[in-house]
Amino acid sequence: MNTKRNYISLTFFSLIASFFFCINIHSTTASVIGSSIPRSSLIAPQSDIIQWKYKTINGILYKRQYNYTTNKWIGNWVKA
């Protein structure tokens, strides 16, 4: 009977202690927190989306680059 009471007491106090001694977990990694690298440099900028546009004038094929990110033409029409 004494062994059963000790087992129940130990289990009870273990549960109570687990509530008081919780471990906090953060979403950031330890290497980022302790490093001297600025947080803004960890984000890499994305490049613009640039593609060639084509047109035909009097049977001659021309091409010109277009920036889809800024919706602007780049350079002049050149023969392809």
N, CA, C and O atoms as a GROMACS GRO file, in nm:
protein
  320
    1MET      N    1   0.082  -0.119   0.000
    1MET     CA    2   0.000   0.000   0.000
    1MET      C    3   0.087   0.126   0.000
    1MET      O    4   0.056   0.225  -0.066
    2ASN      N    5   0.195   0.120   0.076
    2ASN     CA    6   0.286   0.233   0.084
    2ASN      C    7   0.354   0.257  -0.050
    2ASN      O    8   0.377   0.372  -0.087
    3THR      N    9   0.387   0.153  -0.124
    3THR     CA   10   0.451   0.165  -0.254
    3THR      C   11   0.355   0.228  -0.355
    3THR      O   12   0.396   0.310  -0.438
    4LYS      N   13   0.230   0.190  -0.348
    4LYS     CA   14   0.129   0.245  -0.439
    4LYS      C   15   0.110   0.394  -0.411
    4LYS      O   16   0.097   0.473  -0.505
    5ARG      N   17   0.110   0.432  -0.283
    5ARG     CA   18   0.094   0.573  -0.246
    5ARG      C   19   0.216   0.654  -0.294
    5ARG      O   20   0.200   0.766  -0.342
    6ASN      N   21   0.334   0.598  -0.282
    6ASN     CA   22   0.454   0.667  -0.330
    6ASN      C   23   0.450   0.684  -0.482
    6ASN      O   24   0.488   0.789  -0.534
    7TYR      N   25   0.405   0.583  -0.552
    7TYR     CA   26   0.396   0.590  -0.697
    7TYR      C   27   0.297   0.698  -0.739
    7TYR      O   28   0.326   0.775  -0.830
    8ILE      N   29   0.181   0.706  -0.675
    8ILE     CA   30   0.078   0.806  -0.708
    8ILE      C   31   0.131   0.945  -0.674
    8ILE      O   32   0.113   1.039  -0.752
    9SER      N   33   0.197   0.960  -0.559
    9SER     CA   34   0.253   1.089  -0.520
    9SER      C   35   0.361   1.135  -0.618
    9SER      O   36   0.364   1.252  -0.657
   10LEU      N   37   0.447   1.045  -0.657
   10LEU     CA   38   0.553   1.078  -0.751
   10LEU      C   39   0.495   1.120  -0.887
   10LEU      O   40   0.542   1.215  -0.948
   11THR      N   41   0.394   1.051  -0.932
   11THR     CA   42   0.328   1.084  -1.058
   11THR      C   43   0.261   1.220  -1.048
   11THR      O   44   0.271   1.301  -1.141
   12PHE      N   45   0.193   1.247  -0.938
   12PHE     CA   46   0.123   1.372  -0.919
   12PHE      C   47   0.222   1.489  -0.917
   12PHE      O   48   0.200   1.588  -0.986
   13PHE      N   49   0.328   1.479  -0.841
   13PHE     CA   50   0.426   1.586  -0.833
   13PHE      C   51   0.503   1.604  -0.964
   13PHE      O   52   0.545   1.715  -0.997
   14SER      N   53   0.521   1.497  -1.038
   14SER     CA   54   0.586   1.509  -1.170
   14SER      C   55   0.499   1.588  -1.266
   14SER      O   56   0.550   1.671  -1.342
   15LEU      N   57   0.370   1.565  -1.264
   15LEU     CA   58   0.278   1.641  -1.348
   15LEU      C   59   0.274   1.788  -1.308
   15LEU      O   60   0.275   1.875  -1.395
   16ILE      N   61   0.270   1.815  -1.180
   16ILE     CA   62   0.269   1.953  -1.132
   16ILE      C   63   0.400   2.023  -1.171
   16ILE      O   64   0.396   2.138  -1.215
   17ALA      N   65   0.512   1.957  -1.156
   17ALA     CA   66   0.642   2.015  -1.190
   17ALA      C   67   0.653   2.043  -1.340
   17ALA      O   68   0.718   2.140  -1.380
   18SER      N   69   0.592   1.959  -1.421
   18SER     CA   70   0.601   1.980  -1.566
   18SER      C   71   0.530   2.108  -1.609
   18SER      O   72   0.566   2.167  -1.710
   19PHE      N   73   0.429   2.152  -1.534
   19PHE     CA   74   0.360   2.276  -1.566
   19PHE      C   75   0.445   2.398  -1.529
   19PHE      O   76   0.437   2.502  -1.595
   20PHE      N   77   0.525   2.387  -1.424
   20PHE     CA   78   0.606   2.500  -1.379
   20PHE      C   79   0.737   2.513  -1.454
   20PHE      O   80   0.790   2.624  -1.464
   21PHE      N   81   0.789   2.406  -1.507
   21PHE     CA   82   0.918   2.408  -1.575
   21PHE      C   83   0.901   2.382  -1.725
   21PHE      O   84   0.959   2.289  -1.779
   22CYS      N   85   0.821   2.466  -1.790
   22CYS     CA   86   0.797   2.453  -1.934
   22CYS      C   87   0.916   2.510  -2.011
   22CYS      O   88   0.985   2.599  -1.962
   23ILE      N   89   0.938   2.458  -2.128
   23ILE     CA   90   1.044   2.506  -2.217
   23ILE      C   91   0.978   2.592  -2.324
   23ILE      O   92   0.886   2.547  -2.392
   24ASN      N   93   1.025   2.716  -2.339
   24ASN     CA   94   0.972   2.805  -2.442
   24ASN      C   95   1.043   2.778  -2.573
   24ASN      O   96   1.166   2.768  -2.577
   25ILE      N   97   0.967   2.767  -2.680
   25ILE     CA   98   1.021   2.742  -2.812
   25ILE      C   99   0.984   2.860  -2.900
   25ILE      O  100   0.867   2.897  -2.910
   26HIS      N  101   1.085   2.920  -2.964
   26HIS     CA  102   1.063   3.034  -3.050
   26HIS      C  103   1.074   2.992  -3.196
   26HIS      O  104   1.136   2.890  -3.227
   27SER      N  105   1.015   3.070  -3.285
   27SER     CA  106   1.015   3.034  -3.426
   27SER      C  107   1.146   3.068  -3.496
   27SER      O  108   1.172   3.015  -3.604
   28THR      N  109   1.229   3.154  -3.439
   28THR     CA  110   1.357   3.187  -3.502
   28THR      C  111   1.464   3.089  -3.457
   28THR      O  112   1.455   3.030  -3.350
   29THR      N  113   1.564   3.073  -3.540
   29THR     CA  114   1.672   2.981  -3.506
   29THR      C  115   1.778   3.054  -3.425
   29THR      O  116   1.789   3.176  -3.431
   30ALA      N  117   1.855   2.979  -3.351
   30ALA     CA  118   1.958   3.038  -3.264
   30ALA      C  119   2.069   3.102  -3.345
   30ALA      O  120   2.127   3.201  -3.302
   31SER      N  121   2.101   3.048  -3.462
   31SER     CA  122   2.209   3.103  -3.541
   31SER      C  123   2.173   3.241  -3.596
   31SER      O  124   2.262   3.324  -3.614
   32VAL      N  125   2.045   3.266  -3.623
   32VAL     CA  126   2.003   3.397  -3.674
   32VAL      C  127   2.004   3.498  -3.561
   32VAL      O  128   2.043   3.613  -3.581
   33ILE      N  129   1.962   3.458  -3.443
   33ILE     CA  130   1.954   3.551  -3.330
   33ILE      C  131   2.094   3.595  -3.288
   33ILE      O  132   2.116   3.713  -3.260
   34GLY      N  133   2.188   3.503  -3.281
   34GLY     CA  134   2.321   3.535  -3.233
   34GLY      C  135   2.416   3.588  -3.339
   34GLY      O  136   2.528   3.624  -3.305
   35SER      N  137   2.376   3.593  -3.463
   35SER     CA  138   2.468   3.634  -3.569
   35SER      C  139   2.470   3.786  -3.581
   35SER      O  140   2.380   3.855  -3.532
   36SER      N  141   2.573   3.836  -3.648
   36SER     CA  142   2.586   3.980  -3.669
   36SER      C  143   2.531   4.023  -3.804
   36SER      O  144   2.546   4.138  -3.843
   37ILE      N  145   2.466   3.932  -3.877
   37ILE     CA  146   2.408   3.963  -4.008
   37ILE      C  147   2.278   4.038  -3.986
   37ILE      O  148   2.192   3.992  -3.911
   38PRO      N  149   2.261   4.154  -4.050
   38PRO     CA  150   2.134   4.225  -4.036
   38PRO      C  151   2.019   4.144  -4.090
   38PRO      O  152   2.033   4.071  -4.188
   39ARG      N  153   1.906   4.155  -4.027
   39ARG     CA  154   1.789   4.077  -4.064
   39ARG      C  155   1.742   4.108  -4.207
   39ARG      O  156   1.690   4.019  -4.275
   40SER      N  157   1.761   4.232  -4.253
   40SER     CA  158   1.717   4.268  -4.388
   40SER      C  159   1.798   4.199  -4.496
   40SER      O  160   1.747   4.181  -4.607
   41SER      N  161   1.922   4.160  -4.468
   41SER     CA  162   2.004   4.095  -4.570
   41SER      C  163   1.971   3.947  -4.584
   41SER      O  164   2.022   3.881  -4.675
   42LEU      N  165   1.890   3.892  -4.496
   42LEU     CA  166   1.852   3.752  -4.506
   42LEU      C  167   1.744   3.730  -4.612
   42LEU      O  168   1.719   3.617  -4.653
   43ILE      N  169   1.680   3.838  -4.657
   43ILE     CA  170   1.576   3.829  -4.759
   43ILE      C  171   1.637   3.866  -4.893
   43ILE      O  172   1.688   3.977  -4.910
   44ALA      N  173   1.633   3.774  -4.987
   44ALA     CA  174   1.692   3.799  -5.118
   44ALA      C  175   1.589   3.866  -5.209
   44ALA      O  176   1.475   3.820  -5.217
   45PRO      N  177   1.627   3.973  -5.277
   45PRO     CA  178   1.534   4.038  -5.369
   45PRO      C  179   1.511   3.952  -5.492
   45PRO      O  180   1.600   3.879  -5.536
   46GLN      N  181   1.393   3.960  -5.548
   46GLN     CA  182   1.360   3.884  -5.668
   46GLN      C  183   1.385   3.972  -5.790
   46GLN      O  184   1.369   4.094  -5.783
   47SER      N  185   1.423   3.910  -5.900
   47SER     CA  186   1.450   3.985  -6.021
   47SER      C  187   1.322   4.011  -6.099
   47SER      O  188   1.220   3.945  -6.079
   48ASP      N  189   1.331   4.109  -6.188
   48ASP     CA  190   1.217   4.142  -6.273
   48ASP      C  191   1.192   4.033  -6.376
   48ASP      O  192   1.282   3.956  -6.411
   49ILE      N  193   1.070   4.027  -6.425
   49ILE     CA  194   1.034   3.932  -6.530
   49ILE      C  195   1.050   4.005  -6.664
   49ILE      O  196   0.970   4.093  -6.697
   50ILE      N  197   1.152   3.968  -6.739
   50ILE     CA  198   1.183   4.032  -6.867
   50ILE      C  199   1.182   3.927  -6.976
   50ILE      O  200   1.247   3.823  -6.966
   51GLN      N  201   1.103   3.956  -7.083
   51GLN     CA  202   1.095   3.864  -7.196
   51GLN      C  203   1.099   3.942  -7.326
   51GLN      O  204   1.074   4.063  -7.330
   52TRP      N  205   1.132   3.870  -7.432
   52TRP     CA  206   1.137   3.930  -7.566
   52TRP      C  207   0.996   3.933  -7.625
   52TRP      O  208   0.918   3.840  -7.609
   53LYS      N  209   0.966   4.043  -7.694
   53LYS     CA  210   0.842   4.056  -7.772
   53LYS      C  211   0.884   4.066  -7.919
   53LYS      O  212   0.986   4.128  -7.951
   54TYR      N  213   0.806   4.007  -8.007
   54TYR     CA  214   0.840   4.003  -8.150
   54TYR      C  215   0.729   4.066  -8.231
   54TYR      O  216   0.611   4.061  -8.194
   55LYS      N  217   0.769   4.127  -8.345
   55LYS     CA  218   0.671   4.176  -8.442
   55LYS      C  219   0.734   4.173  -8.581
   55LYS      O  220   0.857   4.177  -8.596
   56THR      N  221   0.650   4.165  -8.680
   56THR     CA  222   0.696   4.159  -8.819
   56THR      C  223   0.648   4.284  -8.892
   56THR      O  224   0.529   4.316  -8.891
   57ILE      N  225   0.742   4.355  -8.956
   57ILE     CA  226   0.708   4.472  -9.037
   57ILE      C  227   0.767   4.450  -9.176
   57ILE      O  228   0.889   4.438  -9.190
   58ASN      N  229   0.680   4.446  -9.279
   58ASN     CA  230   0.720   4.425  -9.418
   58ASN      C  231   0.804   4.298  -9.433
   58ASN      O  232   0.901   4.297  -9.509
   59GLY      N  233   0.769   4.194  -9.363
   59GLY     CA  234   0.838   4.066  -9.374
   59GLY      C  235   0.967   4.057  -9.294
   59GLY      O  236   1.036   3.955  -9.300
   60ILE      N  237   1.002   4.162  -9.219
   60ILE     CA  238   1.124   4.162  -9.138
   60ILE      C  239   1.085   4.145  -8.991
   60ILE      O  240   0.999   4.216  -8.939
   61LEU      N  241   1.149   4.049  -8.925
   61LEU     CA  242   1.118   4.019  -8.785
   61LEU      C  243   1.201   4.109  -8.693
   61LEU      O  244   1.323   4.116  -8.705
   62TYR      N  245   1.131   4.178  -8.602
   62TYR     CA  246   1.196   4.263  -8.503
   62TYR      C  247   1.167   4.209  -8.363
   62TYR      O  248   1.067   4.141  -8.340
   63LYS      N  249   1.259   4.241  -8.270
   63LYS     CA  250   1.237   4.200  -8.131
   63LYS      C  251   1.274   4.316  -8.037
   63LYS      O  252   1.355   4.402  -8.070
   64ARG      N  253   1.210   4.313  -7.919
   64ARG     CA  254   1.234   4.414  -7.818
   64ARG      C  255   1.202   4.353  -7.682
   64ARG      O  256   1.108   4.275  -7.669
   65GLN      N  257   1.280   4.389  -7.581
   65GLN     CA  258   1.256   4.335  -7.448
   65GLN      C  259   1.147   4.414  -7.377
   65GLN      O  260   1.136   4.536  -7.391
   66TYR      N  261   1.066   4.341  -7.297
   66TYR     CA  262   0.957   4.403  -7.220
   66TYR      C  263   0.968   4.357  -7.076
   66TYR      O  264   0.982   4.237  -7.048
   67ASN      N  265   0.960   4.452  -6.983
   67ASN     CA  266   0.965   4.422  -6.841
   67ASN      C  267   0.822   4.407  -6.790
   67ASN      O  268   0.749   4.505  -6.779
   68TYR      N  269   0.781   4.283  -6.759
   68TYR     CA  270   0.644   4.257  -6.714
   68TYR      C  271   0.622   4.301  -6.570
   68TYR      O  272   0.508   4.319  -6.528
   69THR      N  273   0.729   4.318  -6.493
   69THR     CA  274   0.714   4.361  -6.355
   69THR      C  275   0.677   4.508  -6.348
   69THR      O  276   0.589   4.546  -6.270
   70THR      N  277   0.743   4.592  -6.429
   70THR     CA  278   0.715   4.736  -6.429
   70THR      C  279   0.626   4.778  -6.545
   70THR      O  280   0.588   4.895  -6.554
   71ASN      N  281   0.592   4.686  -6.634
   71ASN     CA  282   0.511   4.714  -6.753
   71ASN      C  283   0.573   4.824  -6.839
   71ASN      O  284   0.505   4.918  -6.880
   72LYS      N  285   0.704   4.811  -6.866
   72LYS     CA  286   0.775   4.909  -6.948
   72LYS      C  287   0.862   4.838  -7.051
   72LYS      O  288   0.910   4.727  -7.030
   73TRP      N  289   0.881   4.907  -7.165
   73TRP     CA  290   0.970   4.856  -7.268
   73TRP      C  291   1.115   4.882  -7.229
   73TRP      O  292   1.145   4.978  -7.159
   74ILE      N  293   1.205   4.793  -7.276
   74ILE     CA  294   1.348   4.808  -7.252
   74ILE      C  295   1.415   4.815  -7.389
   74ILE      O  296   1.403   4.723  -7.470
   75GLY      N  297   1.486   4.924  -7.414
   75GLY     CA  298   1.559   4.938  -7.540
   75GLY      C  299   1.468   4.969  -7.657
   75GLY      O  300   1.353   5.009  -7.641
   76ASN      N  301   1.524   4.948  -7.778
   76ASN     CA  302   1.453   4.976  -7.903
   76ASN      C  303   1.429   4.846  -7.979
   76ASN      O  304   1.484   4.740  -7.945
   77TRP      N  305   1.344   4.856  -8.083
   77TRP     CA  306   1.320   4.741  -8.169
   77TRP      C  307   1.446   4.717  -8.251
   77TRP      O  308   1.503   4.810  -8.308
   78VAL      N  309   1.490   4.592  -8.255
   78VAL     CA  310   1.607   4.553  -8.335
   78VAL      C  311   1.570   4.435  -8.422
   78VAL      O  312   1.476   4.362  -8.391
   79LYS      N  313   1.645   4.417  -8.532
   79LYS     CA  314   1.618   4.302  -8.618
   79LYS      C  315   1.657   4.175  -8.545
   79LYS      O  316   1.760   4.168  -8.479
   80ALA      N  317   1.571   4.075  -8.557
   80ALA     CA  318   1.595   3.948  -8.487
   80ALA      C  319   1.685   3.858  -8.567
   80ALA      O  320   1.716   3.747  -8.523
   0.00000   0.00000   0.00000
